[in-house]
Amino acid sequence: MITIELPPTINQWQKTVALSANETAKLELMRQATTDPMFMADLQENMTVFAGVDAEWWEAIQ
C-alpha cells in the first residue's frame, strides 16, 4: 500500500508541484467557489437530487 501525504493548502501545493498558470487559475476558482453562496446552494441542490437518485438505484438492485 502506498500512502501519499498532500500539503494542506493550495499555496503549499503550488510550492510542492510546478503548476501551469491555467492549473493555478482553476485551483483559485475552486477555492473561491466555497465562499460563493449561489454556487454552494446549487451544489447542495444537486447533491440532494443525486442522493435521491442514488438511493433509488440501490433499491432497484436489491
Steps between C-alpha positions, in 0.01 A plus 500: 500500500633842404412800714535848359475803725375812326572848630199650681476824301506606137795729568706213638387279212619761250837508672522121485390450139571726204153594376419669174326839508179330383513242779571772756200699373276191527613436857430862589148474356442184704613682814273795425201273432479403867420861589244553220148461646339435160753229416457337839118509468520339155743240632269416791201468266690272263632285782147462639368390161793265456443343842138427408587347164785303654268357765246399234771331296621293796142405591449373143805273528393337823 
